[in-house]
Amino acid sequence: MKVLIKSCTVIDSNSPFNKKVVDILIHDNMIAEIGENLAVEADKVIARENLHISSGWYDAKVNFQDPGHEVKENIISGLKAAELGGITAVSVTPNTSPALSNKTQIEYAINKAQFSPVEIFPYGTLTEGGQGKNIAEYYDMSQAGAIGFTDGHLPVSAGIMYRALLYAKNINVKIISFPYDDSIFGNGQINESKASVLTGLKAIPSLSEYLMVEREISLVEYTESAIHFTGISSKKSVALIKAAKAKGLNISADVYAHQLVFTDDEVLGFNSNYKVLPPLRTEDDRLALIEGLKDGTIDFVCSDHTPEDTENKDLEFDLASFGMIGTQTLFSTINSVKGLTLSQKIELISTKPRQVLGLSTSSINTGEIANLTLFNPKLEYVLENSDLASLSKNTPFVNKKLKGKAMGIINKGIISIFED
């Protein structure tokens, strides 16, 4: 099948056509020709106002709740949400029931995406069953397709992390740390700040994050290994990671998109959709996160898409579960961040996470595989509840005006172009 994309602006710093307006011919899942005003026959012609195109977007942390909690989200509904968000690949966390903790369970997650244009690159558990006691079998899971290992929000001891880093170093796989010491924040609900004083809600100090960041950095330095931090949220954590990178340590980090646009002021209204982990921090923290993205301290952005049904979310704030869905609105969210160029924003959700996590990257050039996202960065729209493909609707963006929207994706030989 031949597909001709007309008059699209290329946003791809690795492409010789970067920032140029061109036509692109796709043939049999490959980019066959690029040029101005291509006069070729095609089975399908795609033409949209202000159409932009980039390498396929990648949401490197989603929680699809499948298996075990499919009433909140199953893999199929999660993949559809990602597809509508312009995402061509996701990495699912292993905190399911049962946990993704062996070869068969990793294969289960990957195979669920066989008919979707969105690929799955799953994470396996850091410890057996995610129980925090014994190291899981990384080699077998990596052979099955796992690209990293984490116990998610469940903390592990320094001894377990030490052994995990040594084991991973020997087989060249990625260890992922969610840096939180829950013994410090206990039943905390929101950031320790003026907001916690005004609301009376129990606090989560940023100390619980940066103490774990310090611990992991020390372990990486001692073992001469590598680690990836997910969900960095505080100014001090950014400074610690920046200093560690300056020393030459093999460290990378990501930030969740909602941390770049919201602060703890949002929780003053007790809207449980703003209850997330890590909690929304201060304006100083938010600005430090953006600066960390600009100078390369933080490597990429992901959504931490966390579906929760109304029974667990539509409650009093201190009783509600943590989490916010976000894979469908990932681009709209980061697109609203000031201080980053469009090219930088696209890199942060496409090529950079792939580079950090060891996945292959492609550029928009002839002879390359067609893994593409089509989008309009200036299109404004109001997100309706009915627009959400996720089975859960826990997002503060409903009924809000957003800017920047995916128009479709092309991946795995599947062309998915959305209607206006």
N, C-alpha and C positions, 0 to 999 in steps of 0.2 A: 504494500500500500504506500502511495506517495501522498505526503502532506506538505502543503505549501503555506508557510507563515508569512504574511505580508506586512511590510513596513513596521518592523519591530525594533526597538532600541535595545541593543545588547548591553547588559551590565555584567561584565565578567573581566576582571583585571588580567586574567591569564589568556584572554582571547585577543587576536590581532584586530578584531572588529569591535573591541570595547568602546562603548558610547557612540557607536555608529548606528544609523538607521538602515536596515538591510531586509532583504527577503531571505528566508531559510527553507530549503527543501529537505524534508526527511523522507528517507526511503529504507524500508526494512530495518527500522530501529537504528539507523545511522544518519548522521548529517551528511547529505550527499553534495549539497551546493549552497554557497552563501554569496549573495551579491545584491546589487540594486536593480529593481524592476525585472526580476527573473521572468522570462517568457517560457514557462514550462507547463506541461499538463500535469494535473494532480487529481487524485481521487477526492481530496478534501482541501479546501482553502480556508485558512483562519485569518480573519481581518477584524481588528477591534480598535477603537479609539485609544490613543496614547498607550499602545501595547508595548510592554517591555518584556525582555526574556533574560533568564539567567540559568546557570547550572542549577539542577534540582535542589530544593531546600531539604535540610535534614534536621529533624527535631530529635536531639540526642538524649532526651529523658522524658518518657511518658509512662504513666501507670495505668495499664489497661484492665487490671483487675481480673484477668482471665488466665487460668481457671480459678474458680472458687467464689468470685463475687460478680458474676456476670450481670446481675440486676443493676449494678452501677455502670458497668461498661464491659462489653466483650471485645475481642480482638477485631471482629468485623466492623462493629460500630466505631471503634477507635480509629481504625484505618480509614473509614469514610470521613470522619472528622478531620483527620490529617490531610486526606486528599483534597477536601474542600478548602483547606488552609494553604494549599500549594506545596505540601510536603511530599517528597518522593521517597523518603526513608525515615524510619523512626527506630529508636532503641528502647525496648520495653524493659522495665525493671523486673527483678525476679520475685518481688514480694507479693506473690500470689498464694493460693491455697489449693494444692500443695505448691511450694516454692519451686522456681526454676532452678533445680539443684543437681540435675544429672543430664546425660546426653539425650535421653528420650524426651524430657520436658523442654529442652532447648529446641529440639526438632519439632515438637508440637507447635511452639510459637512461630517458628519460621514457616512451617507448612500452611499455617492459617492465612498467610499472605499470598498464596500461589495464584489467586485470581484477581489480585488487587494491583494497581499500578504503584502502590506504596510498598517498599521493601521493609523487612524487619531484620534488624541486627540486635539480637537480644543480649542482655547481661545475665550472667549466672550468679548464684549466691557466693559470697565470700567464704562462708562456713557451711557445713552440711546442713541442709534444710533451713538455712538462715537462723540457726539456733545459737550461734556465737561460741560454739565449743570446739569444733574440729574443722580444720581447713577442708574445703570442698575439693572435688577432683577437677582442677582447672584444665588440665590437658585434655581430658575426654570431652569436656564441654566446649573447649575452644575448637576441637576437631569437628564438633557438630555445628559450630557457627557462632558460639558466644564470643563477643569482642571485648568483654570486660567483666569484672567481678565486684560485687558490692552486696552488703546486707541492708542497703537502703537506710532508713531512719534508725535502724537498730544498731546501737553502738557495739563495738568489739573492744576487747582489752588490748593494751599495748603489746602484750605477748603474742596474741593472735595476729595483730597487724604486722608485727615484726616478722613472724613466720610467713605470712601471706606475701609480704614484699619480697622475701628471699625466694620463695617458690615461684612467684610470678616472674622474677628476674631471670630465672633459669629457663623458662619456656616462652619468654617474650610476650606476656599478656599484660593487660592494663588493670591495675587495682584502682578502684574508685571509692573515695571517702566522702561521706556526708558528715562534715565535722561538727558534731554536737555531743556535748556531755550532758545527757539527760539527768544525771545526778545533781547537777547544778540548778537546772530550771524546774525540775520536778513537774508540778501541775501548772506550769506557766502557760499563759494564753497569748500574750502580746509582748512587744518589745518593752524593755525596762526604760522608761522615759517619762516625759510629762504625760503622755497618753495613758500609761498604766496608773499614774497618780490620779488623773481626772476620772478615769473609768472605774477605778477600784479593782480592776482585773489583775490576776497574778501575773508577775513579770517573767520574761525570758531575757536575761542579760546577754549582751554580745560576748561577754566573757566565756559563756558556754561554747561559743564558736571558736574564738581565736585561741583558747587553750588547746583545743584539739588540733587546730592548724599548726600550732607550735610543736605539739607532740609528733604529728605525722612528718613535719619537716625534719625534725631531729632523727626520726627513724629512717627516712629516705637518705639523709646524709650519712648515717652510720652504715646502712646496708648498701649504699651506692646503687640504689634502685630508682624506681619512678612511681609517681602517684598522680592521680587526677582528683581535684577537689570539685565536688558538685554543690551548687547552691550557696556560693559565697554571698554574704549580705552585709558585712560590716566594714567600716573604713579601716580598722586596725588589721583585719584579716588581709585586706588588699595590700597594706604596707608590708605585712609579713611575707606574703607571697612574692611581692616585688623584690624584696631583699634576698629571698631564697633564690630567685631566678638570676639575680645579679651575681650570686656566688657560683652559678653554673649548675645548680641542682636541677634534676629532671622532674619538673613540676608543671602541671597545667591546671586550669580552673575554668569553671563556667559560672554563669549567673542566670537566674530565672527571669524571664522577660518582665513579669509583673513587678519585680523589685526595682526596675528602671523607671517606672511610671507612677508608682504609688508610694506613699510613706505611711507612718503610723498614725498620722492625722485621720486617715480613713476610718479607723476603728472607733473613733469617737461617736459614731452613729450606731455602733453595735450591730453592723451588718456582717453576718457570719461569713459572707462570701469573701470578705477580706481577711479571714482567719486562715493563715497559711504558715507553713514551716519550711525554712526559717521565717520568723515573723517580719512583717513590714517594718523597716527601720526608719531612722530620721532622714531629713533632707540632706544633711552632711554625708550620711552613709550612701544615699542614692547618688549624689554627685560624685563621690569617690568611686563607686562602681562604674559609672560612665567614664570617668577619667581612666580607670583601670582597663576598660575596653579600648580606649583610644591609644594608650601607650603599650598595649600588649600584655599587661599583667594578667588580665582575664582574657582567655582565649576565644570563648564563643558564648552564644546565648541559646538557651533552650526553654521549653515551656513548663516542665514539671507538671504536665497535664495530669490532674488528680481528680477523677470523678467521684462524687459523693451523692447518694440519693437524698431525697427530701427528709427521710426519716433520720438521717445522720447530720443533715446540714441546716434544715429549717427549724432550728432550736434556739434557746437562749445561748448567747455567745460562748459562755464558759462550758456548755454542754455539747456544742457543735464540734464536728470533726474538722481537722485541718485539711486544707486543700482547695484548689481552684482549677477548673478546666482551662485549657489554653492553646492546644495545638492548632485549632481552627482559626484562632485569632493571633497566632504568633507574629506574623508579619505586621498586621495592623498595630500591634502593641509596640514592637520595636521601631516601626515607622514613625511613631509619634515622639520618639526620643530626640531631643535637641542636642546638637554638638557632634553628631555623627553624620557623615555623608551617606547618600543612598548606596554607593558602592561598598562602604564599610558595613552598613547594615546587612547587605546581601551576603558578604563574605562571612559575617558572624553566624549566619544560619545556613550556610552552604558548604563552602570549601574548608573553612577553618575547623569545624568539628570533625570533618572527615580526616583531615590531616592529623589532628590530635589523637583520634581513636584508631588510626592505622588503616583507614578505608581508602580505596582508590578514588581519585578525583578525575574529573574530565573538564574540558573547556569547550567553548562554543567555537568549533572549527571544523572544517571538512574532514571526514574520516573518523570523527569521534562518535562514540555511542550517544544516542539521544536520551539524555537524562536531564529534562528541562522543566522549568517553571515559567509560566506566562502570567504576567501581572500588570496591574495599573497602579502605580504608586500614588496617584492623585485622586483616585476615585473615592468619594465619600459615600458612606452608607450607614443606615441605622440597623444594628444587629437585633433581629427579632428572635424571640424564644424558638419559634418554628424553624429558624434558619440553622439551628444547632443540630449536628448529626449525632453528637454524643447522647447516650442514654441519660446522662446526668446533666443538669443545667446550672451547676454552681459556678457562676461567673458574674462579676459586677458589671460586665460590658453589655448585658441585655438592655435594650432600649436606649443605648448610648450611640452617639455618632462616632464612627471610626473612619480612618483615612488609610487607603491602601488595601488592595484586595487582589487575591489570586484569580486569574481568569481560566486557568487549567494547568494540567501537567501532562508530560509525555515521558514515559518510562516503561521499561520491560516490553517495549513494542506495543504498549497500550496508550491510546490517545484519549484523554479525558478532558474535554473542553466544557466549561460550565455555561449555562444559559444566563443571559442578563437578568 
